[in-house]
Amino acid sequence: MDLGIIYSGKFGERFVCNLAYPDLCPKFGACGIESCDFCKKYDFSSNISFVQSLPEPSAIGLYVEEPENYVQKFSCEVLVAINVHPDILISLPKIGEFKALIVPACDQKWCSPGLRRQLKEKCEQVGIQFDSPKPFCALNPEGNILKGFCDYFSIGRPEFKVKLDSNAIENVEVLRSDPCGSAYFVAKRMRGFVIDELSEFYKEIHQHQCAYPCMASMERDVELIEAPFHLAGYIMVYNFSKAVGVDAGNFVPEHFKKIVIT
């Protein structure tokens, strides 16, 4: 699969590194350089046709009259645009050739509800599959190309295979990682944990996700009621618990259940 990435900011940098340079994971401060055991056994660099880093939208200014001055013509199968200026985002279907567009909204400033509607309409008009997950690890696409993206790169909502010895976690395998790669850190840290009280089990999962750390916004989102950071935590806890055979549905707030429990 042919992937293109346009981004600004630290999250975009982490996403690129997670896919193409997994050995750089220690730089994010989770395991640390001395403790890294290079658990990410993949390298998708050959599938990335281009990566373009842009200035933060606030540094570009309120309006962009000529978006093509920032992004030249390009071609790829799937395009991921992270924290890109709205005027540049809305122009991407005219500038480049691609079959699917993913615009994560881990921060509501990255893609407002109104901009998401405009992008969806523009993409539908030209036959481009579109998704704007909030946060990125909530990605659960319907289109075949977007599903192919998740399957090929083993990325999206985190999925695990857990081996138990009685109530102790003997081993954890990551089947699908969240886009930032924290699933591998959670898997590593949860090995050896003894499941006794579920409240402590949920807390343990979440604290390891935060230690990676999760980069979703901690500001209250107008659509989610809470911060995307909180939703990312529930997604991780629910899916890891599911791999253990524990139904964490009661742990998830009512207003998040339609998003988390799929």
Backbone as CSV, one residue per row, in Angstrom:
resi,resn,N_x,N_y,N_z,CA_x,CA_y,CA_z,C_x,C_y,C_z
1,MET,0.843,-1.201,0.000,0.000,0.000,0.000,0.873,1.244,0.000
2,ASP,0.452,2.229,-0.769,1.205,3.461,-0.981,0.633,4.557,-0.085
3,LEU,1.430,5.047,0.861,0.969,6.000,1.870,1.702,7.324,1.756
4,GLY,0.949,8.418,1.836,1.524,9.750,1.895,1.140,10.402,3.210
5,ILE,2.050,11.205,3.773,1.794,11.833,5.077,2.171,13.310,5.010
6,ILE,1.237,14.160,5.388,1.487,15.593,5.520,1.132,15.968,6.950
7,TYR,2.040,16.643,7.633,1.773,16.907,9.046,2.516,18.145,9.537
8,SER,2.089,18.604,10.691,2.865,19.547,11.485,2.736,19.125,12.937
9,GLY,3.745,19.374,13.732,3.676,19.082,15.162,4.209,17.729,15.566
10,LYS,4.244,17.515,16.859,4.867,16.331,17.455,4.100,15.040,17.188
11,PHE,2.770,15.117,17.147,2.015,13.883,16.909,2.333,13.312,15.534
12,GLY,2.383,14.189,14.538,2.711,13.741,13.194,4.089,13.110,13.138
13,GLU,5.021,13.708,13.844,6.370,13.156,13.905,6.363,11.761,14.511
14,ARG,5.600,11.592,15.553,5.532,10.283,16.209,4.878,9.248,15.297
15,PHE,3.838,9.644,14.588,3.161,8.728,13.668,4.119,8.235,12.580
16,VAL,4.873,9.150,12.006,5.841,8.782,10.974,6.897,7.839,11.536
17,CYS,7.430,8.177,12.691,8.465,7.338,13.305,7.933,5.960,13.655
18,ASN,6.693,5.898,14.127,6.124,4.607,14.509,6.031,3.670,13.317
19,LEU,5.694,4.201,12.140,5.562,3.367,10.952,6.903,3.082,10.277
20,ALA,7.715,4.121,10.120,8.912,4.000,9.287,10.208,3.809,10.060
21,TYR,10.252,4.295,11.291,11.485,4.209,12.078,11.193,3.720,13.492
22,PRO,10.652,2.512,13.625,10.253,2.031,14.957,11.405,1.950,15.952
23,ASP,12.643,1.859,15.452,13.786,1.813,16.366,14.018,3.145,17.082
24,LEU,13.326,4.196,16.620,13.444,5.495,17.280,12.464,5.641,18.442
25,CYS,11.680,4.597,18.693,10.695,4.636,19.772,11.271,5.136,21.110
26,PRO,12.518,4.753,21.485,13.051,5.198,22.780,13.121,6.707,22.941
27,LYS,13.178,7.437,21.842,13.281,8.896,21.945,12.028,9.523,22.544
28,PHE,10.922,8.761,22.568,9.682,9.301,23.104,9.603,9.171,24.621
29,GLY,10.606,8.565,25.226,10.720,8.589,26.667,9.906,7.581,27.428
30,ALA,9.435,6.529,26.779,8.662,5.505,27.484,9.611,4.515,28.142
31,CYS,10.062,3.520,27.373,11.015,2.557,27.937,12.355,3.209,28.250
32,GLY,12.736,4.174,27.430,14.054,4.787,27.576,15.066,4.068,26.699
33,ILE,16.108,4.757,26.335,17.093,4.220,25.393,17.757,2.955,25.927
34,GLU,18.131,2.946,27.185,18.861,1.798,27.745,17.961,0.586,27.937
35,SER,16.664,0.787,28.098,15.751,-0.330,28.366,15.016,-0.825,27.124
36,CYS,15.230,-0.189,25.989,14.515,-0.581,24.764,14.978,-1.959,24.302
37,ASP,14.027,-2.844,24.034,14.360,-4.177,23.524,13.902,-4.345,22.078
38,PHE,13.598,-3.207,21.415,13.231,-3.194,19.990,12.107,-4.199,19.700
39,CYS,11.006,-4.025,20.416,9.886,-4.964,20.309,9.057,-4.765,19.041
40,LYS,9.224,-3.631,18.366,8.469,-3.378,17.144,9.207,-4.008,15.965
41,LYS,8.743,-5.146,15.534,9.430,-5.930,14.502,8.852,-5.637,13.118
42,TYR,8.896,-4.400,12.698,8.383,-4.043,11.382,9.074,-2.777,10.890
43,ASP,8.919,-2.506,9.614,9.462,-1.293,9.007,8.663,-1.031,7.733
44,PHE,7.796,-0.018,7.774,6.943,0.298,6.637,7.495,1.461,5.806
45,SER,8.750,1.769,5.968,9.320,2.913,5.259,9.188,2.794,3.750
46,SER,9.267,1.566,3.220,9.187,1.376,1.770,7.779,1.611,1.239
47,ASN,6.778,1.647,2.122,5.393,1.884,1.703,4.999,3.354,1.779
48,ILE,5.902,4.188,2.274,5.596,5.613,2.395,6.183,6.349,1.200
49,SER,5.315,6.843,0.334,5.780,7.480,-0.897,6.350,8.866,-0.644
50,PHE,5.802,9.572,0.344,6.365,10.876,0.693,5.889,11.287,2.085
51,VAL,6.698,12.103,2.731,6.345,12.729,4.003,6.680,14.201,3.886
52,GLN,5.727,15.058,4.198,5.991,16.492,4.168,5.619,17.119,5.498
53,SER,6.581,17.798,6.077,6.367,18.507,7.335,6.085,19.974,7.032
54,LEU,4.999,20.501,7.587,4.603,21.887,7.382,4.739,22.681,8.686
55,PRO,4.790,23.993,8.606,4.730,24.797,9.829,3.389,24.607,10.521
56,GLU,3.363,24.837,11.812,2.091,24.787,12.540,1.108,25.767,11.900
57,PRO,-0.182,25.419,11.857,-1.175,26.321,11.251,-1.118,27.740,11.801
58,SER,-0.894,27.884,13.095,-0.841,29.219,13.699,0.332,30.041,13.185
59,ALA,1.388,29.354,12.741,2.571,30.052,12.221,2.367,30.477,10.767
60,ILE,1.432,29.822,10.076,1.172,30.154,8.674,0.307,31.400,8.544
61,GLY,-0.624,31.574,9.470,-1.525,32.722,9.397,-2.967,32.277,9.277
62,LEU,-3.877,33.227,9.316,-5.300,32.904,9.322,-5.765,32.350,7.983
63,TYR,-5.278,32.928,6.887,-5.705,32.497,5.552,-4.514,32.091,4.698
64,VAL,-4.764,31.145,3.805,-3.757,30.723,2.827,-4.368,30.908,1.445
65,GLU,-3.861,31.887,0.707,-4.411,32.192,-0.603,-4.010,31.165,-1.664
66,GLU,-2.779,30.659,-1.565,-2.279,29.726,-2.566,-1.712,28.480,-1.875
67,PRO,-2.579,27.517,-1.520,-2.142,26.308,-0.812,-1.077,25.519,-1.566
68,GLU,-1.082,25.603,-2.889,-0.113,24.847,-3.678,1.313,25.345,-3.458
69,ASN,1.466,26.513,-2.838,2.811,26.985,-2.491,3.378,26.213,-1.301
70,TYR,2.493,25.567,-0.537,2.921,24.782,0.624,2.993,23.292,0.295
71,VAL,2.067,22.827,-0.520,2.027,21.409,-0.897,1.966,21.313,-2.419
72,GLN,2.993,20.758,-3.008,3.018,20.596,-4.459,2.264,19.324,-4.856
73,LYS,2.068,19.152,-6.145,1.327,17.988,-6.646,1.971,16.692,-6.149
74,PHE,1.114,15.735,-5.792,1.597,14.461,-5.267,0.640,13.355,-5.650
75,SER,1.077,12.121,-5.441,0.237,10.960,-5.741,0.501,9.872,-4.715
76,CYS,-0.569,9.267,-4.202,-0.463,8.141,-3.277,-1.828,7.471,-3.194
77,GLU,-1.878,6.319,-2.574,-3.164,5.629,-2.432,-3.947,6.167,-1.245
78,VAL,-3.282,6.260,-0.099,-3.903,6.796,1.118,-3.085,7.982,1.599
79,LEU,-3.761,9.065,1.925,-3.110,10.262,2.462,-3.560,10.475,3.892
80,VAL,-2.592,10.676,4.791,-2.887,11.025,6.182,-2.420,12.461,6.401
81,ALA,-3.342,13.328,6.820,-3.030,14.742,7.046,-3.266,15.074,8.513
82,ILE,-2.200,15.414,9.216,-2.263,15.632,10.663,-1.918,17.073,11.007
83,ASN,-2.846,17.777,11.638,-2.633,19.142,12.110,-2.174,20.056,10.966
84,VAL,-2.963,20.053,9.893,-2.664,20.844,8.704,-3.620,22.038,8.632
85,HIS,-3.121,23.169,8.178,-3.926,24.388,8.072,-5.221,24.101,7.307
86,PRO,-6.379,24.603,7.774,-7.671,24.318,7.136,-7.716,24.650,5.647
87,ASP,-7.132,25.768,5.235,-7.157,26.146,3.820,-6.351,25.181,2.962
88,ILE,-5.301,24.614,3.548,-4.503,23.622,2.825,-5.262,22.294,2.790
89,LEU,-5.858,21.921,3.915,-6.626,20.676,3.989,-7.720,20.625,2.933
90,ILE,-8.506,21.673,2.854,-9.658,21.679,1.963,-9.239,21.664,0.490
91,SER,-7.975,22.026,0.234,-7.469,22.062,-1.146,-6.783,20.782,-1.562
92,LEU,-6.545,19.857,-0.647,-5.789,18.642,-0.964,-6.399,17.813,-2.096
93,PRO,-7.744,17.648,-2.153,-8.301,16.866,-3.264,-8.020,17.475,-4.642
94,LYS,-7.750,18.803,-4.704,-7.425,19.443,-5.976,-5.928,19.372,-6.273
95,ILE,-5.112,19.340,-5.223,-3.660,19.373,-5.399,-3.096,17.996,-5.737
96,GLY,-3.558,16.968,-5.014,-2.972,15.639,-5.161,-3.929,14.612,-5.723
97,GLU,-3.373,13.459,-6.043,-4.155,12.309,-6.496,-4.053,11.218,-5.436
98,PHE,-5.188,10.859,-4.846,-5.219,9.824,-3.822,-6.618,9.236,-3.752
99,LYS,-6.717,8.050,-3.176,-7.993,7.330,-3.140,-8.690,7.426,-1.779
100,ALA,-7.928,7.742,-0.745,-8.520,7.822,0.597,-7.780,8.874,1.411
101,LEU,-8.512,9.555,2.274,-7.949,10.620,3.104,-8.329,10.399,4.561
102,ILE,-7.322,10.431,5.426,-7.548,10.335,6.871,-7.066,11.627,7.508
103,VAL,-7.964,12.293,8.217,-7.627,13.534,8.912,-7.927,13.345,10.395
104,PRO,-6.968,12.882,11.191,-7.210,12.665,12.612,-7.590,13.973,13.319
105,ALA,-8.400,13.864,14.356,-8.803,15.038,15.133,-8.521,14.784,16.606
106,CYS,-7.273,14.404,16.904,-6.880,14.180,18.300,-6.960,15.473,19.095
107,ASP,-6.967,16.583,18.384,-7.219,17.904,18.946,-8.275,18.537,18.053
108,GLN,-9.334,19.103,18.636,-10.411,19.648,17.821,-9.947,20.791,16.931
109,LYS,-8.773,21.370,17.243,-8.231,22.429,16.390,-7.733,21.866,15.059
110,TRP,-7.409,20.564,15.023,-6.884,19.967,13.797,-7.942,19.876,12.712
111,CYS,-9.179,19.612,13.118,-10.263,19.479,12.139,-11.584,19.729,12.856
112,SER,-12.134,20.916,12.679,-13.389,21.264,13.338,-14.539,20.481,12.717
113,PRO,-15.679,20.382,13.407,-16.837,19.681,12.842,-17.259,20.238,11.487
114,GLY,-17.234,21.560,11.351,-17.618,22.168,10.082,-16.657,21.821,8.960
115,LEU,-15.373,21.859,9.259,-14.362,21.509,8.255,-14.479,20.039,7.877
116,ARG,-14.773,19.178,8.854,-14.939,17.757,8.565,-16.073,17.529,7.570
117,ARG,-17.173,18.253,7.747,-18.308,18.117,6.821,-17.920,18.568,5.405
118,GLN,-17.197,19.672,5.330,-16.761,20.161,4.028,-15.834,19.165,3.338
119,LEU,-14.896,18.624,4.096,-13.961,17.653,3.539,-14.681,16.396,3.067
120,LYS,-15.622,15.944,3.866,-16.384,14.748,3.510,-17.144,14.966,2.198
121,GLU,-17.776,16.124,2.064,-18.528,16.434,0.847,-17.605,16.519,-0.368
122,LYS,-16.464,17.192,-0.214,-15.526,17.327,-1.327,-14.993,15.966,-1.758
123,CYS,-14.671,15.137,-0.775,-14.133,13.818,-1.085,-15.184,12.939,-1.763
124,GLU,-16.416,13.011,-1.292,-17.491,12.219,-1.895,-17.724,12.626,-3.346
125,GLN,-17.573,13.906,-3.632,-17.800,14.407,-4.988,-16.804,13.831,-5.986
126,VAL,-15.602,13.537,-5.534,-14.557,13.040,-6.452,-14.211,11.579,-6.183
127,GLY,-15.012,10.894,-5.355,-14.818,9.463,-5.127,-13.663,9.099,-4.214
128,ILE,-13.329,9.983,-3.278,-12.264,9.716,-2.308,-12.887,9.260,-0.987
129,GLN,-12.425,8.148,-0.450,-12.891,7.696,0.862,-12.300,8.605,1.937
130,PHE,-13.124,8.942,2.930,-12.701,9.931,3.932,-13.069,9.467,5.332
131,ASP,-12.164,9.743,6.272,-12.454,9.502,7.683,-11.680,10.511,8.517
132,SER,-12.318,10.966,9.583,-11.663,11.897,10.505,-11.872,11.400,11.933
133,PRO,-11.088,10.395,12.341,-11.256,9.809,13.681,-10.857,10.777,14.784
134,LYS,-11.583,10.705,15.872,-11.312,11.573,17.037,-11.349,10.720,18.291
135,PRO,-10.195,10.359,18.858,-8.826,10.562,18.376,-8.469,9.532,17.299
136,PHE,-7.212,9.533,16.855,-6.773,8.675,15.751,-7.004,7.195,16.073
137,CYS,-6.840,6.816,17.344,-6.993,5.413,17.728,-8.459,4.978,17.774
138,ALA,-9.391,5.902,17.452,-10.807,5.545,17.342,-11.153,5.133,15.918
139,LEU,-10.163,5.125,15.031,-10.397,4.818,13.616,-11.058,3.451,13.450
140,ASN,-12.214,3.461,12.834,-12.969,2.234,12.557,-13.678,2.440,11.217
141,PRO,-12.914,2.468,10.116,-13.432,2.911,8.820,-14.398,1.930,8.176
142,GLU,-15.189,2.467,7.241,-16.140,1.655,6.506,-15.645,1.336,5.089
143,GLY,-14.924,2.255,4.470,-14.472,2.054,3.100,-13.435,0.959,2.967
144,ASN,-13.445,0.262,1.839,-12.522,-0.863,1.651,-11.063,-0.437,1.618
145,ILE,-10.773,0.740,1.075,-9.384,1.203,1.019,-8.903,1.561,2.416
146,LEU,-9.746,2.231,3.191,-9.372,2.603,4.553,-9.239,1.365,5.440
147,LYS,-10.111,0.392,5.238,-9.970,-0.864,5.979,-8.669,-1.556,5.591
148,GLY,-8.336,-1.479,4.305,-7.082,-2.057,3.836,-5.887,-1.378,4.471
149,PHE,-5.980,-0.059,4.678,-4.925,0.685,5.366,-4.707,0.141,6.775
150,CYS,-5.810,-0.033,7.518,-5.721,-0.545,8.891,-5.143,-1.958,8.915
151,ASP,-5.572,-2.785,7.975,-5.102,-4.170,7.942,-3.635,-4.260,7.525
152,TYR,-3.268,-3.506,6.519,-1.904,-3.603,5.991,-0.872,-3.135,7.013
153,PHE,-1.144,-1.983,7.627,-0.191,-1.426,8.590,-0.462,-1.883,10.024
154,SER,-1.469,-2.739,10.195,-1.850,-3.224,11.531,-2.003,-2.049,12.487
155,ILE,-2.830,-1.111,12.078,-2.950,0.134,12.825,-4.415,0.555,12.914
156,GLY,-4.752,1.277,13.956,-6.124,1.736,14.179,-6.478,1.577,15.639
157,ARG,-7.580,0.880,15.918,-7.920,0.583,17.307,-7.015,-0.544,17.803
158,PRO,-6.423,-0.393,18.975,-5.493,-1.423,19.449,-6.168,-2.774,19.670
159,GLU,-5.470,-3.828,19.257,-5.938,-5.193,19.471,-4.769,-6.033,19.991
160,PHE,-5.078,-6.948,20.908,-4.034,-7.747,21.552,-4.416,-9.219,21.591
161,LYS,-3.404,-10.052,21.721,-3.586,-11.467,22.027,-2.862,-11.719,23.336
162,VAL,-3.606,-12.122,24.346,-3.043,-12.263,25.695,-3.055,-13.725,26.136
163,LYS,-1.933,-14.175,26.656,-1.823,-15.521,27.220,-1.812,-15.411,28.737
164,LEU,-2.726,-16.143,29.379,-2.852,-16.100,30.832,-2.323,-17.381,31.469
165,ASP,-1.762,-17.230,32.639,-1.411,-18.359,33.505,-2.187,-18.145,34.784
166,SER,-3.330,-18.837,34.889,-4.286,-18.558,35.961,-4.753,-17.113,35.789
167,ASN,-4.543,-16.260,36.778,-4.960,-14.866,36.645,-3.770,-13.933,36.399
168,ALA,-2.633,-14.508,36.021,-1.450,-13.713,35.711,-1.267,-13.610,34.199
169,ILE,-0.875,-12.440,33.731,-0.645,-12.227,32.302,0.760,-12.724,31.965
170,GLU,0.813,-13.833,31.223,2.103,-14.446,30.899,2.758,-13.792,29.688
171,ASN,1.940,-13.494,28.674,2.503,-12.880,27.477,1.432,-12.063,26.760
172,VAL,1.880,-11.027,26.037,0.963,-10.176,25.272,1.555,-9.953,23.887
173,GLU,0.730,-10.161,22.871,1.129,-9.903,21.485,0.245,-8.800,20.929
174,VAL,0.849,-7.823,20.277,0.084,-6.738,19.654,-0.350,-7.186,18.266
175,LEU,-1.659,-7.260,18.055,-2.195,-7.616,16.750,-2.433,-6.376,15.892
176,ARG,-2.828,-5.297,16.554,-3.020,-4.016,15.880,-2.691,-2.909,16.865
177,SER,-1.847,-1.990,16.437,-1.423,-0.914,17.323,-2.248,0.344,17.091
178,ASP,-2.348,1.175,18.100,-2.856,2.510,17.877,-1.806,3.262,17.047
179,PRO,-2.195,4.331,16.331,-1.279,4.980,15.398,0.005,5.537,16.014
180,CYS,-0.031,5.899,17.284,1.185,6.437,17.909,2.131,5.337,18.371
181,GLY,1.647,4.092,18.452,2.499,2.967,18.823,2.511,2.608,20.292
182,SER,1.662,3.238,21.094,1.715,2.986,22.539,1.264,1.577,22.912
183,ALA,0.538,0.888,22.010,0.077,-0.473,22.309,1.241,-1.394,22.648
184,TYR,2.372,-1.187,22.003,3.538,-2.033,22.266,4.091,-1.789,23.670
185,PHE,4.044,-0.540,24.102,4.512,-0.222,25.456,3.558,-0.799,26.489
186,VAL,2.253,-0.680,26.245,1.257,-1.246,27.156,1.434,-2.761,27.243
187,ALA,1.624,-3.410,26.086,1.808,-4.865,26.060,3.013,-5.282,26.886
188,LYS,4.092,-4.551,26.723,5.328,-4.883,27.442,5.150,-4.731,28.951
189,ARG,4.518,-3.652,29.354,4.381,-3.363,30.781,3.331,-4.238,31.474
190,MET,2.360,-4.744,30.722,1.305,-5.551,31.343,1.716,-7.006,31.535
191,ARG,2.797,-7.429,30.916,3.269,-8.807,31.128,3.666,-8.994,32.589
192,GLY,3.155,-10.034,33.178,3.453,-10.323,34.580,2.437,-9.764,35.553
193,PHE,1.522,-8.925,35.068,0.523,-8.350,35.968,-0.477,-9.415,36.401
194,VAL,-0.773,-9.441,37.692,-1.740,-10.389,38.249,-3.083,-9.682,38.393
195,ILE,-4.089,-10.218,37.705,-5.413,-9.605,37.722,-6.161,-10.052,38.968
196,ASP,-6.383,-9.105,39.850,-7.105,-9.380,41.086,-8.370,-8.527,41.099
197,GLU,-8.213,-7.248,41.398,-9.341,-6.321,41.365,-9.379,-5.639,40.000
198,LEU,-10.549,-5.628,39.374,-10.671,-5.050,38.042,-10.344,-3.560,38.024
199,SER,-10.685,-2.859,39.083,-10.388,-1.423,39.125,-8.888,-1.179,39.028
200,GLU,-8.086,-2.013,39.677,-6.635,-1.887,39.616,-6.105,-2.330,38.256
201,PHE,-6.758,-3.315,37.667,-6.394,-3.788,36.327,-6.595,-2.673,35.304
202,TYR,-7.746,-2.012,35.335,-8.020,-0.915,34.414,-7.025,0.229,34.630
203,LYS,-6.766,0.538,35.880,-5.841,1.623,36.210,-4.444,1.327,35.676
204,GLU,-4.020,0.078,35.789,-2.684,-0.315,35.336,-2.543,-0.133,33.822
205,ILE,-3.550,-0.558,33.078,-3.516,-0.402,31.623,-3.408,1.070,31.255
206,HIS,-4.253,1.869,31.867,-4.316,3.290,31.507,-3.035,4.027,31.870
207,GLN,-2.445,3.711,32.986,-1.247,4.450,33.386,-0.079,4.162,32.460
208,HIS,-0.032,2.967,31.878,1.034,2.661,30.929,0.807,3.382,29.611
209,GLN,-0.465,3.503,29.204,-0.744,4.274,27.996,-0.308,5.727,28.187
210,CYS,-0.596,6.281,29.341,-0.225,7.665,29.616,1.289,7.838,29.696
211,ALA,1.985,6.806,30.125,3.434,6.889,30.286,4.159,6.898,28.952
212,TYR,3.464,6.474,27.871,4.155,6.418,26.561,4.626,7.780,26.068
213,PRO,3.937,8.885,26.107,2.583,9.134,26.615,1.588,9.346,25.480
214,CYS,0.296,9.226,25.792,-0.759,9.542,24.830,-0.689,11.038,24.495
215,MET,-0.836,11.354,23.224,-0.711,12.755,22.803,-2.036,13.377,22.378
216,ALA,-3.149,12.692,22.619,-4.452,13.293,22.334,-4.672,14.483,23.260
217,SER,-5.422,15.451,22.781,-5.645,16.678,23.541,-6.334,16.407,24.877
218,MET,-5.919,17.167,25.877,-6.547,17.072,27.195,-7.581,18.171,27.398
219,GLU,-7.840,18.937,26.337,-8.864,19.983,26.405,-10.241,19.392,26.090
220,ARG,-11.251,19.890,26.760,-12.624,19.407,26.547,-13.027,19.637,25.100
221,ASP,-13.585,18.608,24.481,-14.017,18.671,23.090,-15.525,18.909,23.029
222,VAL,-15.953,19.792,22.142,-17.371,20.164,22.093,-18.262,18.988,21.668
223,GLU,-17.736,18.066,20.870,-18.537,16.934,20.418,-18.480,15.766,21.397
224,LEU,-17.331,15.551,22.016,-17.135,14.378,22.869,-17.603,14.581,24.308
225,ILE,-17.814,15.843,24.696,-18.152,16.215,26.076,-16.891,16.221,26.936
226,GLU,-16.057,15.203,26.783,-14.781,15.147,27.493,-13.636,15.392,26.515
227,ALA,-12.416,15.242,27.022,-11.229,15.428,26.185,-10.952,14.173,25.353
228,PRO,-10.403,14.307,24.143,-10.003,13.149,23.344,-9.026,12.240,24.097
229,PHE,-8.219,12.822,24.956,-7.282,12.057,25.774,-8.021,11.007,26.603
230,HIS,-9.161,11.387,27.176,-9.927,10.455,27.998,-10.515,9.328,27.144
231,LEU,-11.015,9.684,25.974,-11.576,8.674,25.083,-10.509,7.669,24.659
232,ALA,-9.310,8.151,24.356,-8.204,7.256,23.985,-7.914,6.269,25.108
233,GLY,-8.004,6.738,26.332,-7.769,5.864,27.477,-8.813,4.770,27.578
234,TYR,-10.078,5.123,27.384,-11.149,4.119,27.441,-11.016,3.105,26.308
235,ILE,-10.609,3.561,25.128,-10.417,2.651,23.999,-9.333,1.628,24.325
236,MET,-8.228,2.097,24.889,-7.129,1.193,25.225,-7.543,0.207,26.319
237,VAL,-8.147,0.712,27.381,-8.555,-0.159,28.493,-9.569,-1.195,28.024
238,TYR,-10.546,-0.766,27.252,-11.591,-1.687,26.798,-11.013,-2.791,25.919
239,ASN,-10.161,-2.418,24.971,-9.645,-3.406,24.027,-8.619,-4.347,24.650
240,PHE,-7.817,-3.848,25.574,-6.897,-4.754,26.255,-7.677,-5.713,27.148
241,SER,-8.670,-5.200,27.838,-9.497,-6.045,28.707,-10.208,-7.116,27.892
242,LYS,-10.674,-6.750,26.725,-11.361,-7.689,25.846,-10.442,-8.852,25.478
243,ALA,-9.163,-8.560,25.241,-8.198,-9.605,24.895,-7.963,-10.569,26.046
244,VAL,-8.182,-10.081,27.269,-8.011,-10.916,28.459,-9.265,-11.739,28.730
245,GLY,-10.382,-11.328,28.118,-11.653,-11.994,28.364,-12.505,-11.265,29.373
246,VAL,-12.148,-10.009,29.634,-12.894,-9.190,30.596,-13.737,-8.168,29.838
247,ASP,-15.019,-8.126,30.104,-15.905,-7.145,29.491,-15.856,-5.863,30.327
248,ALA,-15.172,-4.846,29.781,-15.017,-3.582,30.502,-16.090,-2.573,30.120
249,GLY,-17.205,-3.054,29.577,-18.274,-2.161,29.150,-18.785,-1.259,30.256
250,ASN,-18.863,-1.778,31.470,-19.349,-0.967,32.590,-18.358,0.112,32.995
251,PHE,-17.095,-0.057,32.581,-16.058,0.932,32.893,-16.170,2.157,31.984
252,VAL,-16.776,1.967,30.817,-16.860,3.036,29.818,-18.074,3.916,30.084
253,PRO,-17.888,5.250,30.145,-19.029,6.149,30.356,-20.077,5.996,29.257
254,GLU,-21.320,6.253,29.600,-22.424,6.060,28.661,-22.223,6.843,27.366
255,HIS,-21.710,8.092,27.483,-21.580,8.939,26.295,-20.431,8.503,25.383
256,PHE,-19.615,7.548,25.832,-18.522,7.041,25.004,-18.796,5.636,24.458
257,LYS,-19.834,4.987,24.944,-20.029,3.567,24.615,-20.214,3.322,23.127
258,LYS,-20.926,4.207,22.423,-21.141,3.999,20.992,-19.827,4.078,20.213
259,ILE,-18.875,4.794,20.754,-17.581,4.947,20.074,-16.633,3.805,20.457
260,VAL,-16.595,3.477,21.739,-15.615,2.527,22.253,-16.029,1.089,21.954
261,ILE,-17.294,0.763,22.209,-17.762,-0.623,22.083,-18.289,-0.849,20.673
262,THR,-17.471,-1.460,19.836,-17.867,-1.701,18.437,-17.773,-3.176,18.110
